[in-house]
């Protein structure tokens, strides 16, 4: 049995969260902190202003997973996400496309997550920025 493990935390009487975990417990391993990722391909250049909200979400989430893989893990090692969006209504309207991108990059893995609206992101064309922590064996 591996010394690394994850468990979703759910207090008695709480309804299971949909699409995220309220809290997770990790044991053993190395923590990898992933800086905020926007929809830049290969980590270079500016975000393409032609990309819509769902496309930016998919690219930013894919970038997070690519960095975790480069560190030796996979999406299942991600224990926390912080997601910053500049337009909460765009997030709400993109539901189905966001779910598809989630399944593509994260499968059925739901780390502890926070989603907040912010006034702006450093890249003036970015609509989404995602940062993460992962726990690797």
C-alpha positions in Angstrom: 0.0 0.0 0.0 1.2 3.5 -0.9 2.1 6.0 1.8 0.2 8.7 -0.1 -3.5 9.0 0.2 -6.4 11.4 -0.3 -9.8 11.5 1.3 -12.7 13.9 0.7 -14.0 15.3 4.0 -17.7 15.4 4.5 -19.2 16.1 8.0 -22.2 14.1 9.1 -25.4 15.6 7.8 -23.7 17.6 5.0 -24.8 17.1 1.4 -22.0 16.0 -0.9 -20.7 19.0 -2.9 -21.3 18.9 -6.7 -18.2 19.4 -8.8 -15.8 20.0 -6.0 -14.9 18.8 -2.4 -15.5 20.9 0.6 -12.1 19.7 2.0 -9.6 17.0 1.3 -7.0 15.3 3.4 -3.7 14.3 2.0 -1.1 12.0 3.6 2.5 11.6 2.6 4.3 12.9 -0.5 5.5 16.2 -1.9 3.3 19.3 -2.3 3.5 21.0 -5.7 2.2 24.6 -5.9 1.0 25.6 -9.4 1.0 29.4 -10.0 -2.1 30.9 -11.6 -2.6 29.7 -15.1 -4.4 31.6 -17.8 -5.1 30.5 -21.4 -1.6 30.8 -22.7 -0.4 27.9 -24.8 3.0 26.7 -23.7 3.2 29.4 -21.0 4.2 32.1 -23.5 2.6 35.2 -25.0 -0.6 36.9 -24.2 -4.1 35.3 -24.0 -5.7 35.4 -27.5 -8.6 38.0 -27.2 -10.6 35.9 -29.6 -10.9 33.0 -27.1 -14.3 32.8 -25.3 -14.8 32.1 -21.6 -15.1 28.3 -22.0 -12.1 28.1 -24.3 -10.0 30.0 -21.8 -11.3 27.8 -18.9 -10.3 24.7 -20.8 -6.8 26.0 -21.7 -6.1 27.3 -18.2 -7.2 24.0 -16.6 -5.2 22.0 -19.1 -2.2 24.1 -18.3 -2.6 23.3 -14.6 -2.8 19.6 -15.3 0.2 19.8 -17.7 2.3 21.3 -15.0 1.3 18.7 -12.4 2.2 16.0 -15.0 5.5 17.6 -15.6 6.1 17.3 -11.8 5.4 13.6 -12.0 1.7 13.5 -11.1 -1.6 13.6 -12.8 -5.0 15.3 -12.3 -5.8 12.9 -9.5 -3.0 14.4 -7.4 -4.5 17.8 -7.4 -5.9 18.6 -3.9 -6.9 22.2 -4.3 -7.9 24.7 -6.9 -8.5 28.5 -6.7 -10.3 29.8 -9.7 -10.5 33.5 -10.5 -13.0 34.8 -13.2 -13.7 38.3 -14.4 -17.3 37.6 -15.2 -19.4 35.3 -13.0 -22.4 35.5 -15.4 -20.1 34.2 -18.2 -19.1 31.3 -15.9 -22.8 30.5 -15.2 -23.7 30.6 -18.9 -20.9 28.3 -20.0 -21.9 25.5 -17.7 -22.0 22.6 -20.2 -18.8 23.6 -22.0 -17.0 24.0 -18.6 -18.2 20.5 -17.6 -16.9 19.0 -20.8 -13.5 20.7 -20.2 -13.5 19.4 -16.6 -14.1 15.8 -17.7 -11.4 16.1 -20.4 -8.7 17.3 -17.9 -9.9 16.2 -14.5 -12.2 13.2 -15.2 -14.3 12.6 -12.1 -11.7 14.0 -9.7 -13.0 16.9 -7.6 -10.4 18.7 -5.4 -11.3 21.3 -2.8 -12.0 24.4 -4.9 -12.8 28.1 -4.6 -14.3 30.2 -7.4 -14.3 34.0 -7.1 -15.0 36.9 -9.4 -12.2 39.5 -9.6 -12.1 42.9 -11.3 -9.2 42.1 -13.6 -6.4 39.7 -14.2 -2.8 40.6 -15.1 -3.2 39.6 -18.7 -5.7 42.1 -19.9 -7.4 39.5 -22.2 -7.6 36.8 -19.5 -11.1 35.9 -18.3 -10.0 32.9 -16.1 -7.0 32.2 -14.0 -6.5 28.9 -12.1 -4.0 28.0 -9.4 -3.5 24.7 -7.7 -1.8 22.5 -5.2 -1.0 18.9 -5.8 0.3 16.1 -3.6 2.6 13.7 -5.3 4.1 10.4 -4.0 
